[in-house]
Structure formats: structure tokens, C-alpha cells
Amino acid sequence: MTNWRAVFVGFLVATVLGIVGLVVPGIGQLVAGLIGGFVAGYMAGGGLGSGFWHGLLAGSLGGIIGGLLVGITVGVAGLALGPIGGAISGAAGLGIVAFAIAISLIMALESAIAGVAGAAVRS
């Protein structure tokens, strides 16, 4: 059974550290995803499979929300440029979807690996 509290806390940790990582060099997005996945796996406990699952969910939630924010930003920019901008942002939408999926997969996999480590530490 999924511990949604652990997933949400892991997501929040990754989000906050990701924002700090934008301002403070050296922390970066990779470390934020790893720590968020670790926290989700540690909180969920229950073995390595559970840590993998909870870290995966925490990381993919961050990737999905990040992709949505990029999509909304491009859509609003396209609307501001009028009909030609709408056509351009519509054509760019396919590339943005592919980019968002790739980022979501990377964030989910790194968080899942860290979730396994978190569950192993707790066990």
C-alpha cells in the first residue's frame, strides 16, 4: 500500500531543495531529487521494493508538475504573441511534451534509486 504522506513529504523536500539549488550553486537539481527520493523511501520503510516505489512516485510527481509549469508558460507566451504565436507554441508543444516526459523519467528514476537507499537505511 502506498504511503502518500511519505510521497508528498519527499516531493516537498525535492521541490524546496530544487528551488534552493537554483539560487545556491552546488546543490543542483540532481541532489534535490536524490534527497527527496531518499526521504520518501526512508519514511515509507517496508523493504527495498517499497522504497523504490515511494521514491519513484515522489520523483515523478515533481517531474509531472515541472512539465506542466513549462507547458503553461509556453502556452501563455504563445497567446501573448497572437495567432502566429499560438501556431508557434502549438508546434513547439510536441517538443515540450517529449522534453517533459524525459525530465519526468529522469527525476523518477533517480528518486527511485535514492528511495531504495532510504529504505535500506531504515531497515
MODELLER restraints for C-alpha pairs under 7 A, 6 or more apart:
rsr = mdl.restraints
at = mdl.atoms
rsr.add(forms.Gaussian(group=physical.xy_distance, feature=features.Distance(at['CA:3:A'], at['CA:44:A']), mean=6.08, stdev=0.5))
rsr.add(forms.Gaussian(group=physical.xy_distance, feature=features.Distance(at['CA:6:A'], at['CA:40:A']), mean=4.74, stdev=0.5))
rsr.add(forms.Gaussian(group=physical.xy_distance, feature=features.Distance(at['CA:6:A'], at['CA:43:A']), mean=5.38, stdev=0.5))
rsr.add(forms.Gaussian(group=physical.xy_distance, feature=features.Distance(at['CA:6:A'], at['CA:44:A']), mean=5.69, stdev=0.5))
rsr.add(forms.Gaussian(group=physical.xy_distance, feature=features.Distance(at['CA:7:A'], at['CA:40:A']), mean=5.31, stdev=0.5))
rsr.add(forms.Gaussian(group=physical.xy_distance, feature=features.Distance(at['CA:7:A'], at['CA:54:A']), mean=5.68, stdev=0.5))
rsr.add(forms.Gaussian(group=physical.xy_distance, feature=features.Distance(at['CA:7:A'], at['CA:57:A']), mean=6.29, stdev=0.5))
rsr.add(forms.Gaussian(group=physical.xy_distance, feature=features.Distance(at['CA:7:A'], at['CA:58:A']), mean=4.83, stdev=0.5))
rsr.add(forms.Gaussian(group=physical.xy_distance, feature=features.Distance(at['CA:8:A'], at['CA:58:A']), mean=6.60, stdev=0.5))
rsr.add(forms.Gaussian(group=physical.xy_distance, feature=features.Distance(at['CA:9:A'], at['CA:40:A']), mean=6.65, stdev=0.5))
rsr.add(forms.Gaussian(group=physical.xy_distance, feature=features.Distance(at['CA:10:A'], at['CA:36:A']), mean=4.28, stdev=0.5))
rsr.add(forms.Gaussian(group=physical.xy_distance, feature=features.Distance(at['CA:10:A'], at['CA:37:A']), mean=5.80, stdev=0.5))
rsr.add(forms.Gaussian(group=physical.xy_distance, feature=features.Distance(at['CA:10:A'], at['CA:39:A']), mean=5.29, stdev=0.5))
rsr.add(forms.Gaussian(group=physical.xy_distance, feature=features.Distance(at['CA:10:A'], at['CA:40:A']), mean=4.49, stdev=0.5))
rsr.add(forms.Gaussian(group=physical.xy_distance, feature=features.Distance(at['CA:10:A'], at['CA:58:A']), mean=5.62, stdev=0.5))
rsr.add(forms.Gaussian(group=physical.xy_distance, feature=features.Distance(at['CA:11:A'], at['CA:36:A']), mean=5.92, stdev=0.5))
rsr.add(forms.Gaussian(group=physical.xy_distance, feature=features.Distance(at['CA:11:A'], at['CA:58:A']), mean=4.79, stdev=0.5))
rsr.add(forms.Gaussian(group=physical.xy_distance, feature=features.Distance(at['CA:11:A'], at['CA:59:A']), mean=6.59, stdev=0.5))
rsr.add(forms.Gaussian(group=physical.xy_distance, feature=features.Distance(at['CA:11:A'], at['CA:61:A']), mean=6.91, stdev=0.5))
rsr.add(forms.Gaussian(group=physical.xy_distance, feature=features.Distance(at['CA:11:A'], at['CA:62:A']), mean=6.18, stdev=0.5))
rsr.add(forms.Gaussian(group=physical.xy_distance, feature=features.Distance(at['CA:13:A'], at['CA:36:A']), mean=5.13, stdev=0.5))
rsr.add(forms.Gaussian(group=physical.xy_distance, feature=features.Distance(at['CA:14:A'], at['CA:32:A']), mean=4.70, stdev=0.5))
rsr.add(forms.Gaussian(group=physical.xy_distance, feature=features.Distance(at['CA:14:A'], at['CA:33:A']), mean=5.18, stdev=0.5))
rsr.add(forms.Gaussian(group=physical.xy_distance, feature=features.Distance(at['CA:14:A'], at['CA:35:A']), mean=6.57, stdev=0.5))
rsr.add(forms.Gaussian(group=physical.xy_distance, feature=features.Distance(at['CA:14:A'], at['CA:36:A']), mean=4.38, stdev=0.5))
rsr.add(forms.Gaussian(group=physical.xy_distance, feature=features.Distance(at['CA:17:A'], at['CA:32:A']), mean=5.06, stdev=0.5))
rsr.add(forms.Gaussian(group=physical.xy_distance, feature=features.Distance(at['CA:18:A'], at['CA:28:A']), mean=6.58, stdev=0.5))
rsr.add(forms.Gaussian(group=physical.xy_distance, feature=features.Distance(at['CA:18:A'], at['CA:29:A']), mean=5.18, stdev=0.5))
rsr.add(forms.Gaussian(group=physical.xy_distance, feature=features.Distance(at['CA:18:A'], at['CA:32:A']), mean=5.29, stdev=0.5))
rsr.add(forms.Gaussian(group=physical.xy_distance, feature=features.Distance(at['CA:21:A'], at['CA:27:A']), mean=4.91, stdev=0.5))
rsr.add(forms.Gaussian(group=physical.xy_distance, feature=features.Distance(at['CA:21:A'], at['CA:28:A']), mean=4.44, stdev=0.5))
rsr.add(forms.Gaussian(group=physical.xy_distance, feature=features.Distance(at['CA:21:A'], at['CA:29:A']), mean=6.17, stdev=0.5))
rsr.add(forms.Gaussian(group=physical.xy_distance, feature=features.Distance(at['CA:22:A'], at['CA:28:A']), mean=6.72, stdev=0.5))
rsr.add(forms.Gaussian(group=physical.xy_distance, feature=features.Distance(at['CA:33:A'], at['CA:59:A']), mean=6.42, stdev=0.5))
rsr.add(forms.Gaussian(group=physical.xy_distance, feature=features.Distance(at['CA:33:A'], at['CA:107:A']), mean=6.27, stdev=0.5))
rsr.add(forms.Gaussian(group=physical.xy_distance, feature=features.Distance(at['CA:33:A'], at['CA:110:A']), mean=6.60, stdev=0.5))
rsr.add(forms.Gaussian(group=physical.xy_distance, feature=features.Distance(at['CA:33:A'], at['CA:111:A']), mean=5.45, stdev=0.5))
rsr.add(forms.Gaussian(group=physical.xy_distance, feature=features.Distance(at['CA:34:A'], at['CA:110:A']), mean=6.02, stdev=0.5))
rsr.add(forms.Gaussian(group=physical.xy_distance, feature=features.Distance(at['CA:34:A'], at['CA:111:A']), mean=5.11, stdev=0.5))
rsr.add(forms.Gaussian(group=physical.xy_distance, feature=features.Distance(at['CA:34:A'], at['CA:114:A']), mean=5.32, stdev=0.5))
rsr.add(forms.Gaussian(group=physical.xy_distance, feature=features.Distance(at['CA:36:A'], at['CA:111:A']), mean=6.68, stdev=0.5))
rsr.add(forms.Gaussian(group=physical.xy_distance, feature=features.Distance(at['CA:37:A'], at['CA:55:A']), mean=4.13, stdev=0.5))
rsr.add(forms.Gaussian(group=physical.xy_distance, feature=features.Distance(at['CA:37:A'], at['CA:58:A']), mean=6.26, stdev=0.5))
rsr.add(forms.Gaussian(group=physical.xy_distance, feature=features.Distance(at['CA:37:A'], at['CA:59:A']), mean=6.47, stdev=0.5))
rsr.add(forms.Gaussian(group=physical.xy_distance, feature=features.Distance(at['CA:37:A'], at['CA:111:A']), mean=4.00, stdev=0.5))
rsr.add(forms.Gaussian(group=physical.xy_distance, feature=features.Distance(at['CA:37:A'], at['CA:112:A']), mean=6.01, stdev=0.5))
rsr.add(forms.Gaussian(group=physical.xy_distance, feature=features.Distance(at['CA:37:A'], at['CA:114:A']), mean=5.09, stdev=0.5))
rsr.add(forms.Gaussian(group=physical.xy_distance, feature=features.Distance(at['CA:37:A'], at['CA:115:A']), mean=4.66, stdev=0.5))
rsr.add(forms.Gaussian(group=physical.xy_distance, feature=features.Distance(at['CA:38:A'], at['CA:55:A']), mean=6.70, stdev=0.5))
rsr.add(forms.Gaussian(group=physical.xy_distance, feature=features.Distance(at['CA:38:A'], at['CA:111:A']), mean=6.93, stdev=0.5))
rsr.add(forms.Gaussian(group=physical.xy_distance, feature=features.Distance(at['CA:38:A'], at['CA:114:A']), mean=4.59, stdev=0.5))
rsr.add(forms.Gaussian(group=physical.xy_distance, feature=features.Distance(at['CA:38:A'], at['CA:115:A']), mean=4.39, stdev=0.5))
rsr.add(forms.Gaussian(group=physical.xy_distance, feature=features.Distance(at['CA:38:A'], at['CA:117:A']), mean=6.38, stdev=0.5))
rsr.add(forms.Gaussian(group=physical.xy_distance, feature=features.Distance(at['CA:38:A'], at['CA:118:A']), mean=4.52, stdev=0.5))
rsr.add(forms.Gaussian(group=physical.xy_distance, feature=features.Distance(at['CA:39:A'], at['CA:118:A']), mean=6.41, stdev=0.5))
rsr.add(forms.Gaussian(group=physical.xy_distance, feature=features.Distance(at['CA:40:A'], at['CA:54:A']), mean=5.68, stdev=0.5))
rsr.add(forms.Gaussian(group=physical.xy_distance, feature=features.Distance(at['CA:40:A'], at['CA:55:A']), mean=5.40, stdev=0.5))
rsr.add(forms.Gaussian(group=physical.xy_distance, feature=features.Distance(at['CA:40:A'], at['CA:58:A']), mean=6.81, stdev=0.5))
rsr.add(forms.Gaussian(group=physical.xy_distance, feature=features.Distance(at['CA:40:A'], at['CA:115:A']), mean=6.14, stdev=0.5))
rsr.add(forms.Gaussian(group=physical.xy_distance, feature=features.Distance(at['CA:41:A'], at['CA:51:A']), mean=3.88, stdev=0.5))
rsr.add(forms.Gaussian(group=physical.xy_distance, feature=features.Distance(at['CA:41:A'], at['CA:52:A']), mean=6.74, stdev=0.5))
rsr.add(forms.Gaussian(group=physical.xy_distance, feature=features.Distance(at['CA:41:A'], at['CA:54:A']), mean=5.63, stdev=0.5))
rsr.add(forms.Gaussian(group=physical.xy_distance, feature=features.Distance(at['CA:41:A'], at['CA:55:A']), mean=5.50, stdev=0.5))
rsr.add(forms.Gaussian(group=physical.xy_distance, feature=features.Distance(at['CA:41:A'], at['CA:115:A']), mean=3.92, stdev=0.5))
rsr.add(forms.Gaussian(group=physical.xy_distance, feature=features.Distance(at['CA:41:A'], at['CA:116:A']), mean=6.18, stdev=0.5))
rsr.add(forms.Gaussian(group=physical.xy_distance, feature=features.Distance(at['CA:41:A'], at['CA:118:A']), mean=4.76, stdev=0.5))
rsr.add(forms.Gaussian(group=physical.xy_distance, feature=features.Distance(at['CA:41:A'], at['CA:119:A']), mean=4.91, stdev=0.5))
rsr.add(forms.Gaussian(group=physical.xy_distance, feature=features.Distance(at['CA:42:A'], at['CA:51:A']), mean=6.87, stdev=0.5))
rsr.add(forms.Gaussian(group=physical.xy_distance, feature=features.Distance(at['CA:42:A'], at['CA:115:A']), mean=6.81, stdev=0.5))
rsr.add(forms.Gaussian(group=physical.xy_distance, feature=features.Distance(at['CA:42:A'], at['CA:118:A']), mean=4.19, stdev=0.5))
rsr.add(forms.Gaussian(group=physical.xy_distance, feature=features.Distance(at['CA:42:A'], at['CA:119:A']), mean=4.72, stdev=0.5))
rsr.add(forms.Gaussian(group=physical.xy_distance, feature=features.Distance(at['CA:42:A'], at['CA:122:A']), mean=5.78, stdev=0.5))
rsr.add(forms.Gaussian(group=physical.xy_distance, feature=features.Distance(at['CA:44:A'], at['CA:50:A']), mean=6.86, stdev=0.5))
rsr.add(forms.Gaussian(group=physical.xy_distance, feature=features.Distance(at['CA:44:A'], at['CA:51:A']), mean=6.47, stdev=0.5))
rsr.add(forms.Gaussian(group=physical.xy_distance, feature=features.Distance(at['CA:44:A'], at['CA:54:A']), mean=6.88, stdev=0.5))
rsr.add(forms.Gaussian(group=physical.xy_distance, feature=features.Distance(at['CA:45:A'], at['CA:51:A']), mean=6.19, stdev=0.5))
rsr.add(forms.Gaussian(group=physical.xy_distance, feature=features.Distance(at['CA:45:A'], at['CA:119:A']), mean=4.88, stdev=0.5))
rsr.add(forms.Gaussian(group=physical.xy_distance, feature=features.Distance(at['CA:45:A'], at['CA:122:A']), mean=6.17, stdev=0.5))
rsr.add(forms.Gaussian(group=physical.xy_distance, feature=features.Distance(at['CA:45:A'], at['CA:123:A']), mean=6.94, stdev=0.5))
rsr.add(forms.Gaussian(group=physical.xy_distance, feature=features.Distance(at['CA:46:A'], at['CA:119:A']), mean=6.94, stdev=0.5))
rsr.add(forms.Gaussian(group=physical.xy_distance, feature=features.Distance(at['CA:47:A'], at['CA:119:A']), mean=5.78, stdev=0.5))
rsr.add(forms.Gaussian(group=physical.xy_distance, feature=features.Distance(at['CA:47:A'], at['CA:120:A']), mean=6.82, stdev=0.5))
rsr.add(forms.Gaussian(group=physical.xy_distance, feature=features.Distance(at['CA:47:A'], at['CA:123:A']), mean=6.80, stdev=0.5))
rsr.add(forms.Gaussian(group=physical.xy_distance, feature=features.Distance(at['CA:48:A'], at['CA:116:A']), mean=5.01, stdev=0.5))
rsr.add(forms.Gaussian(group=physical.xy_distance, feature=features.Distance(at['CA:48:A'], at['CA:119:A']), mean=5.63, stdev=0.5))
rsr.add(forms.Gaussian(group=physical.xy_distance, feature=features.Distance(at['CA:48:A'], at['CA:120:A']), mean=6.24, stdev=0.5))
rsr.add(forms.Gaussian(group=physical.xy_distance, feature=features.Distance(at['CA:51:A'], at['CA:115:A']), mean=4.47, stdev=0.5))
rsr.add(forms.Gaussian(group=physical.xy_distance, feature=features.Distance(at['CA:51:A'], at['CA:116:A']), mean=4.58, stdev=0.5))
rsr.add(forms.Gaussian(group=physical.xy_distance, feature=features.Distance(at['CA:51:A'], at['CA:118:A']), mean=6.59, stdev=0.5))
rsr.add(forms.Gaussian(group=physical.xy_distance, feature=features.Distance(at['CA:51:A'], at['CA:119:A']), mean=4.88, stdev=0.5))
rsr.add(forms.Gaussian(group=physical.xy_distance, feature=features.Distance(at['CA:52:A'], at['CA:112:A']), mean=4.56, stdev=0.5))
rsr.add(forms.Gaussian(group=physical.xy_distance, feature=features.Distance(at['CA:52:A'], at['CA:113:A']), mean=6.29, stdev=0.5))
rsr.add(forms.Gaussian(group=physical.xy_distance, feature=features.Distance(at['CA:52:A'], at['CA:115:A']), mean=5.04, stdev=0.5))
rsr.add(forms.Gaussian(group=physical.xy_distance, feature=features.Distance(at['CA:52:A'], at['CA:116:A']), mean=4.86, stdev=0.5))
rsr.add(forms.Gaussian(group=physical.xy_distance, feature=features.Distance(at['CA:53:A'], at['CA:112:A']), mean=6.54, stdev=0.5))
rsr.add(forms.Gaussian(group=physical.xy_distance, feature=features.Distance(at['CA:54:A'], at['CA:115:A']), mean=6.59, stdev=0.5))
rsr.add(forms.Gaussian(group=physical.xy_distance, feature=features.Distance(at['CA:55:A'], at['CA:111:A']), mean=4.83, stdev=0.5))
rsr.add(forms.Gaussian(group=physical.xy_distance, feature=features.Distance(at['CA:55:A'], at['CA:112:A']), mean=4.15, stdev=0.5))
rsr.add(forms.Gaussian(group=physical.xy_distance, feature=features.Distance(at['CA:55:A'], at['CA:114:A']), mean=6.70, stdev=0.5))
rsr.add(forms.Gaussian(group=physical.xy_distance, feature=features.Distance(at['CA:55:A'], at['CA:115:A']), mean=4.34, stdev=0.5))
rsr.add(forms.Gaussian(group=physical.xy_distance, feature=features.Distance(at['CA:56:A'], at['CA:108:A']), mean=4.75, stdev=0.5))
rsr.add(forms.Gaussian(group=physical.xy_distance, feature=features.Distance(at['CA:56:A'], at['CA:109:A']), mean=6.24, stdev=0.5))
rsr.add(forms.Gaussian(group=physical.xy_distance, feature=features.Distance(at['CA:56:A'], at['CA:111:A']), mean=5.63, stdev=0.5))
rsr.add(forms.Gaussian(group=physical.xy_distance, feature=features.Distance(at['CA:56:A'], at['CA:112:A']), mean=4.21, stdev=0.5))
rsr.add(forms.Gaussian(group=physical.xy_distance, feature=features.Distance(at['CA:57:A'], at['CA:108:A']), mean=6.84, stdev=0.5))
rsr.add(forms.Gaussian(group=physical.xy_distance, feature=features.Distance(at['CA:59:A'], at['CA:107:A']), mean=5.08, stdev=0.5))
rsr.add(forms.Gaussian(group=physical.xy_distance, feature=features.Distance(at['CA:59:A'], at['CA:108:A']), mean=4.10, stdev=0.5))
rsr.add(forms.Gaussian(group=physical.xy_distance, feature=features.Distance(at['CA:59:A'], at['CA:111:A']), mean=5.16, stdev=0.5))
rsr.add(forms.Gaussian(group=physical.xy_distance, feature=features.Distance(at['CA:60:A'], at['CA:104:A']), mean=5.40, stdev=0.5))
rsr.add(forms.Gaussian(group=physical.xy_distance, feature=features.Distance(at['CA:60:A'], at['CA:105:A']), mean=6.79, stdev=0.5))
rsr.add(forms.Gaussian(group=physical.xy_distance, feature=features.Distance(at['CA:60:A'], at['CA:107:A']), mean=6.18, stdev=0.5))
rsr.add(forms.Gaussian(group=physical.xy_distance, feature=features.Distance(at['CA:60:A'], at['CA:108:A']), mean=4.46, stdev=0.5))
rsr.add(forms.Gaussian(group=physical.xy_distance, feature=features.Distance(at['CA:63:A'], at['CA:103:A']), mean=6.09, stdev=0.5))
rsr.add(forms.Gaussian(group=physical.xy_distance, feature=features.Distance(at['CA:63:A'], at['CA:104:A']), mean=3.90, stdev=0.5))
rsr.add(forms.Gaussian(group=physical.xy_distance, feature=features.Distance(at['CA:63:A'], at['CA:107:A']), mean=6.09, stdev=0.5))
rsr.add(forms.Gaussian(group=physical.xy_distance, feature=features.Distance(at['CA:64:A'], at['CA:104:A']), mean=5.94, stdev=0.5))
rsr.add(forms.Gaussian(group=physical.xy_distance, feature=features.Distance(at['CA:67:A'], at['CA:100:A']), mean=4.57, stdev=0.5))
rsr.add(forms.Gaussian(group=physical.xy_distance, feature=features.Distance(at['CA:71:A'], at['CA:96:A']), mean=6.69, stdev=0.5))
rsr.add(forms.Gaussian(group=physical.xy_distance, feature=features.Distance(at['CA:74:A'], at['CA:89:A']), mean=6.30, stdev=0.5))
rsr.add(forms.Gaussian(group=physical.xy_distance, feature=features.Distance(at['CA:75:A'], at['CA:89:A']), mean=6.15, stdev=0.5))
rsr.add(forms.Gaussian(group=physical.xy_distance, feature=features.Distance(at['CA:78:A'], at['CA:85:A']), mean=4.38, stdev=0.5))
rsr.add(forms.Gaussian(group=physical.xy_distance, feature=features.Distance(at['CA:78:A'], at['CA:86:A']), mean=4.56, stdev=0.5))
rsr.add(forms.Gaussian(group=physical.xy_distance, feature=features.Distance(at['CA:78:A'], at['CA:88:A']), mean=6.94, stdev=0.5))
rsr.add(forms.Gaussian(group=physical.xy_distance, feature=features.Distance(at['CA:78:A'], at['CA:89:A']), mean=5.13, stdev=0.5))
rsr.add(forms.Gaussian(group=physical.xy_distance, feature=features.Distance(at['CA:79:A'], at['CA:85:A']), mean=6.36, stdev=0.5))
rsr.add(forms.Gaussian(group=physical.xy_distance, feature=features.Distance(at['CA:79:A'], at['CA:86:A']), mean=5.55, stdev=0.5))
